Amino acid sequence: MNLNKNGRRQIVKDEYDLFDNKARTSWEFICNYMNWEIVKNKEDYFEDYVCKIKGIYYPMELQVAAYWHNHSIDKLSNFYISKSKIDLLREYVDKYINVEAGCVFMNCVPNKFATINIKHIKDSYLMQNAQGEYFYKIPITENINYFTSGLIDAKCDCLENHLEIMQRSKGRMRHLEKNYNIRGFNGICCR
């Protein structure tokens, strides 16, 4: 597998389209519901969103954790995110004042969210995969804020509508057919 100029694996278009659409659609809904000002939500391959919350700017990286289906977070042990994404957020924080930055991990629905401020992402979490890509493996027990939203009434449709994408990774399949994964119709990505 070749890495791009940012040291990341190449984008797989159908995966990107599926997960980016789910993340952006649901996060915009959450921001509007919470009355958070959306300063930026344009795709430019830097931070995904910038929100202003109580006078503080929050650049954010949104990521659907494709292995986290519609089940409790206690079935997981870690979240994974590319080092280059964290580096971009850290540059943003260093450049401006009155800024905090974080990652928002979402399940596949998405109706479950886990957030972490990048200042809590330790160097000891940094790893490298066999292809040479650097990433952070963040334990879910470390400074993760977890919340669910009843605002988005949807279920996991990965088995029914996205099986080919799911089968590309053993991690994505691990929880997919378990009885604790609440499956059914999900209109966020497949209307």
SULZIKA-V718211 format. One record per residue. N is the residue number from 1. RES is the residue in one letter. PSI is psi in whole degrees, -180 to 180 (* if undefined). D_LAST is the distance of its C-alpha to the last C-alpha in Angstrom with 1 decimal. Layout:
N;RES;PSI;D_LAST
N;RES;PSI;D_LAST
This chain:
1;M;129;33.0
2;N;144;33.8
3;L;151;33.2
4;N;-174;32.3
5;K;-18;34.7
6;N;8;33.5
7;G;23;34.4
8;R;158;30.8
9;R;155;29.1
10;Q;147;27.3
11;I;134;23.6
12;V;111;21.5
13;K;-47;18.8
14;D;-34;15.9
15;E;-47;16.9
16;Y;-49;17.3
17;D;-45;14.0
18;L;-55;12.2
19;F;-37;14.7
20;D;-42;15.4
21;N;-45;12.0
22;K;-46;11.9
23;A;-50;15.5
24;R;-42;15.5
25;T;-48;12.6
26;S;-39;14.3
27;W;-37;17.8
28;E;-41;17.5
29;F;-46;16.6
30;I;-47;19.6
31;C;-45;21.9
32;N;-43;21.3
33;Y;-40;21.9
34;M;-3;25.0
35;N;36;26.2
36;W;134;26.6
37;E;124;27.1
38;I;111;24.8
39;V;-37;27.4
40;K;133;25.4
41;N;24;21.8
42;K;139;22.1
43;E;115;21.8
44;D;12;25.4
45;Y;22;25.9
46;F;-137;28.0
47;E;150;26.9
48;D;-42;23.2
49;Y;152;23.9
50;V;123;27.1
51;C;149;27.3
52;K;118;30.4
53;I;116;31.2
54;K;43;34.5
55;G;-1;36.0
56;I;136;35.1
57;Y;135;32.8
58;Y;95;30.5
59;P;138;29.2
60;M;146;26.6
61;E;122;25.1
62;L;135;21.7
63;Q;121;21.1
64;V;121;18.7
65;A;98;21.3
66;A;-14;19.6
67;Y;-6;22.4
68;W;100;21.7
69;H;-153;19.3
70;N;69;19.0
71;H;172;22.8
72;S;149;25.8
73;I;-20;27.0
74;D;-7;30.3
75;K;-8;29.1
76;L;163;29.1
77;S;-26;32.1
78;N;158;31.0
79;F;152;28.5
80;Y;137;28.8
81;I;143;28.6
82;S;139;30.1
83;K;-39;33.5
84;S;-33;32.7
85;K;-41;30.0
86;I;-39;32.5
87;D;-42;35.2
88;L;-42;33.2
89;L;-40;32.7
90;R;-38;36.4
91;E;-41;37.4
92;Y;-48;35.5
93;V;-40;37.2
94;D;-27;40.6
95;K;-31;40.2
96;Y;162;39.5
97;I;163;40.9
98;N;42;39.1
99;V;135;36.3
100;E;152;34.9
101;A;152;32.2
102;G;174;30.0
103;C;141;27.3
104;V;110;24.3
105;F;137;23.1
106;M;152;19.9
107;N;178;18.8
108;C;-17;15.6
109;V;-52;13.7
110;P;129;15.2
111;N;4;17.3
112;K;137;20.7
113;F;144;22.5
114;A;131;25.9
115;T;152;27.7
116;I;135;31.0
117;N;137;33.2
118;I;-22;34.2
119;K;-14;37.9
120;H;1;37.4
121;I;108;36.4
122;K;151;39.7
123;D;-29;41.1
124;S;-14;41.8
125;Y;-12;38.1
126;L;133;38.1
127;M;172;37.8
128;Q;133;37.5
129;N;177;35.7
130;A;-25;37.2
131;Q;-6;35.7
132;G;0;37.3
133;E;132;34.4
134;Y;139;35.4
135;F;163;33.2
136;Y;133;33.7
137;K;102;33.5
138;I;117;33.3
139;P;137;34.3
140;I;-12;32.2
141;T;-5;35.5
142;E;101;36.4
143;N;32;35.6
144;I;130;32.0
145;N;127;30.6
146;Y;135;28.0
147;F;156;25.8
148;T;161;22.9
149;S;123;20.6
150;G;2;19.8
151;L;-30;17.9
152;I;108;14.6
153;D;91;14.0
154;A;169;12.1
155;K;172;13.6
156;C;121;14.3
157;D;18;12.1
158;C;-39;14.2
159;L;-43;16.3
160;E;-39;13.8
161;N;-14;11.3
162;H;31;13.6
163;L;-42;17.0
164;E;-43;18.5
165;I;-42;17.9
166;M;-38;19.3
167;Q;-10;22.3
168;R;-9;23.5
169;S;129;25.0
170;K;-36;27.0
171;G;-36;26.3
172;R;-30;22.6
173;M;-19;23.5
174;R;-45;26.2
175;H;-3;24.4
176;L;-47;21.3
177;E;11;22.9
178;K;152;25.2
179;N;-17;25.4
180;Y;-7;25.0
181;N;115;21.5
182;I;111;19.2
183;R;160;16.4
184;G;-154;13.6
185;F;137;10.0
186;N;108;8.3
187;G;0;5.2
188;I;-38;6.9
189;C;-17;6.3
190;C;61;3.8
191;R;*;0.0
